């Protein structure tokens, strides 16, 4: 107290110094208030608005406190990462780590921990698993150097266990990975209870952990199909937690249903998966899900044997593929799909090209011991290698025999053409006679009432299950599904709807597309060719003719009318 009185007495005698002291104190307090305002804003927008994060991080970088400056850099890295700008995020993180490497104050250590956490996720998503593991070890070392083992320490320790569980899952140790993750969940409430924004981070960590458990079940489902139900269960639990976030995450519902779409793919229920993907494609650009959606559509259409859509979405994925993001698993899946699709279509040059790319990427992936001999439900490693080597071998052998085969074909064609020319005259004459006879007759069938009801129900169900969107779908396909013949089927459609099967199919497809154009703005941005493929047409001209015949205007004119 005596010292304080002496200082006051001294400042009283030196009024200029007194007022200077008051000014410095006031400025310091004002700076603290401004910094705290920016810190609060960054905390509020941390997982909801990347542009706002970048705005307030830029403001906080002007702080006179070094720890706040590096916190701002870490937040910029987070925003870039969430935007998918991985290279920029990595640069920001490495800048923080390089500049504070030898600083041991508590706040600098916290910035190191934040930067190393972000670095782990960057390397994990780039499939650089050894570097990701190194980041975990460095983070553990910094954590252990903290003098106080408080809730902050325990929360970050759990985070490192979470990271190690991810690495174990990548290695294929799914049971161990899930045990680590499940053991964490009961510990979360106590650890996060006394932290700033503890309730939010508790929910965020819990939701993330449930998703990781679900992904582990999904990855191991190739050896045990029943795991798929567990995957759905934990994805749902993660979604239920995420719905309670404050502030809410706008992409919560979309991300959940895209994960469910992957489960349907694993179950080989491709039509269900495709319906979910279509429904949640609306905000793909805003939520940074476009590439995931393109690849999932390619996988679904390939397995549904819709060639044009398979090629369209595969090439769309490759067109927008960012090598810096390095998503090798999905890239290999798309290369493999293209090599298969071209192989099926006997286009060996293209099959050869994508087979080479598949094998090359697999060899690169082999270098990471974490991926050696591991299967994934989107593409089985060994099957891919076997198939693509077969394609490469066929391409090699095909060149040696192609000249001989072409010579034989030319000879056969000449002989066959002369024979068919004569035969076609007879066939043409017979067909004209049959058409004439059919035009004067109309068949009536005495079909059992119960059978007729069952067939009619199957026809109506067709509208609900969207089978009519498949390329090449015809009356024979429907007859096979309903265990009847095409004649009965054609008769019932004509009787009930006063249309031929072809006219009824056109109606279903065009009405489906019209509904999509009215309710989903993304469809208005599609090319006519893409719209055609969405409803089962392989040819844009045929689609346009069918649309105009049904609506009286072209698809382009119809879309223009919707936009007015």
Residue pairs with C-beta under 8 A, 6 or more apart in sequence:
11 17
11 18
11 21
12 18
31 63
31 64
34 63
35 60
35 63
35 65
35 68
38 56
38 59
38 60
38 63
38 72
39 60
39 68
39 71
41 52
41 56
42 53
42 56
42 57
42 60
42 71
42 72
42 75
43 196
43 197
44 247
45 52
45 53
45 56
46 53
46 75
46 78
47 82
47 204
47 245
47 249
48 247
48 248
48 249
48 250
50 79
50 80
50 82
50 83
51 79
53 75
53 76
53 78
53 79
54 76
54 79
56 75
57 72
57 73
57 75
57 76
57 79
58 72
58 76
60 68
60 69
60 71
60 72
60 75
61 69
61 72
61 73
63 69
63 72
66 108
67 105
67 107
67 108
67 110
67 111
70 96
70 99
70 100
70 108
70 111
71 111
71 114
73 92
73 95
73 96
74 92
74 93
74 96
74 111
74 114
74 115
74 118
76 92
77 88
77 89
77 90
77 92
77 93
77 96
77 115
77 118
78 89
78 118
80 86
80 88
80 89
80 92
81 89
81 118
81 121
81 122
82 288
83 288
84 288
84 322
84 325
86 122
86 125
86 126
86 324
86 325
86 326
87 324
89 118
89 122
90 119
90 122
93 115
93 118
93 119
93 122
94 119
96 111
96 112
96 115
97 112
97 115
97 116
97 119
100 108
100 111
100 112
104 145
106 146
106 147
109 142
109 145
109 146
110 152
112 139
112 142
113 139
113 142
113 143
113 156
116 135
116 136
116 138
116 139
116 142
117 135
117 139
117 156
117 159
117 163
119 135
120 132
120 135
120 136
120 139
120 163
123 129
123 131
123 132
123 135
124 132
124 163
124 166
125 325
125 326
125 327
126 325
126 326
127 326
127 327
127 328
127 329
127 365
127 368
127 371
128 326
128 368
129 167
129 170
129 368
129 370
129 371
130 368
130 370
132 163
132 167
133 167
136 160
136 163
136 164
136 167
139 156
139 160
139 163
140 160
143 153
143 156
143 157
143 160
146 153
151 191
151 192
151 193
151 194
151 195
151 198
152 195
154 187
154 191
155 191
155 192
155 195
155 201
155 205
158 184
158 187
158 188
158 191
158 205
159 205
161 180
161 184
162 180
162 181
162 184
162 205
162 208
162 209
162 212
164 180
165 176
165 177
165 178
165 180
165 181
165 212
166 177
166 212
167 370
168 174
168 176
168 177
168 180
169 177
169 212
169 215
169 216
169 219
170 370
170 371
170 374
171 370
171 374
172 374
174 216
174 217
174 219
174 220
177 212
177 216
178 213
178 216
178 217
181 209
181 212
181 213
181 216
182 213
184 209
185 206
185 209
188 202
188 205
188 206
189 202
191 202
192 198
192 199
192 201
192 202
192 205
193 202
195 201
200 245
200 246
203 241
203 242
203 244
203 245
204 245
206 241
207 238
207 239
207 241
207 242
207 245
208 238
210 234
210 235
210 237
210 238
210 241
211 234
211 235
211 238
211 259
213 234
214 230
214 231
214 232
214 233
214 234
214 235
214 238
214 259
215 231
217 227
217 228
217 230
217 231
217 234
218 227
218 228
218 231
218 262
218 263
218 266
218 377
219 376
219 377
220 227
221 227
221 228
221 231
221 266
221 377
222 266
222 375
222 376
222 377
222 380
225 267
228 263
228 266
228 267
231 263
231 266
232 260
232 263
235 256
235 259
235 260
235 263
236 256
238 256
239 252
239 253
239 256
242 249
242 252
242 256
243 252
245 252
250 283
250 286
250 287
251 283
251 286
251 287
251 289
253 280
254 280
254 283
254 287
254 289
255 287
255 289
257 276
257 279
257 280
258 276
258 277
258 280
258 289
258 292
258 293
258 296
260 276
261 273
261 274
261 276
261 277
261 280
261 296
262 273
262 296
264 270
264 272
264 273
264 276
265 273
265 296
265 299
265 300
265 303
265 377
265 378
266 377
268 303
270 299
270 300
270 303
270 304
271 300
271 304
271 465
271 466
271 467
273 296
273 300
274 297
274 300
274 301
274 304
275 466
277 293
277 296
277 297
277 300
278 516
278 520
280 289
280 293
281 289
281 293
281 520
281 522
282 520
282 521
282 522
283 289
284 290
284 293
284 522
290 320
291 317
291 320
291 321
291 327
291 330
292 330
294 313
294 314
294 316
294 317
294 320
295 313
295 317
295 330
295 333
295 334
297 309
297 313
298 310
298 313
298 314
298 317
298 334
298 337
299 333
299 337
299 378
301 309
301 310
301 313
302 310
302 314
302 337
302 340
302 341
304 470
305 470
305 471
305 472
306 470
306 471
306 533
306 536
307 341
307 344
307 345
307 471
307 538
308 471
308 533
308 538
309 471
309 533
309 534
310 337
310 341
311 338
311 341
312 529
312 530
312 533
314 334
314 337
314 338
314 341
315 338
317 330
317 334
318 334
321 327
321 331
328 361
328 364
328 365
329 376
329 378
329 379
330 378
331 361
332 358
332 361
332 362
332 365
332 379
332 384
333 376
333 378
333 379
335 354
335 357
335 358
335 361
336 354
336 358
336 379
336 384
336 387
336 388
338 350
338 354
339 351
339 353
339 354
339 355
339 357
339 358
339 387
339 388
339 391
340 351
340 387
342 348
342 350
342 351
342 354
343 351
343 355
343 387
343 391
348 391
348 394
348 395
348 398
349 395
351 391
351 395
352 391
352 392
352 395
355 388
355 389
355 391
355 392
355 395
356 392
358 384
358 388
359 385
359 388
359 389
359 392
362 381
362 384
362 385
365 371
366 372
373 381
373 382
374 381
375 381
375 382
443 487
443 491
444 491
445 487
445 488
445 491
447 455
447 488
447 491
447 492
451 484
452 492
454 482
455 482
455 484
455 488
455 489
455 492
456 492
456 496
458 478
458 481
458 482
459 478
459 482
459 489
459 492
459 493
459 496
462 468
462 478
462 508
463 508
466 512
467 473
467 477
467 478
467 481
468 505
468 508
468 509
468 512
468 536
469 509
469 512
469 534
469 535
469 536
470 477
470 536
471 533
471 536
471 537
471 538
472 536
473 505
473 536
475 486
475 489
475 490
475 501
476 486
478 489
478 501
479 485
479 486
479 488
479 489
482 489
489 501
490 500
490 501
493 499
493 500
493 501
493 504
494 500
497 504
499 507
506 546
506 549
506 550
507 550
509 535
509 536
509 537
509 546
510 535
510 546
510 547
510 550
510 551
512 535
513 523
513 531
513 534
513 535
513 547
514 551
514 558
516 523
516 534
517 523
517 524
517 558
517 559
517 562
518 562
523 531
523 534
524 559
524 562
524 563
526 534
528 540
528 543
528 544
528 555
528 556
529 540
531 543
531 555
532 538
532 539
532 540
532 542
532 543
532 544
535 543
537 543
537 546
543 555
544 554
544 555
547 553
547 554
547 555
547 558
548 554
551 558
553 561
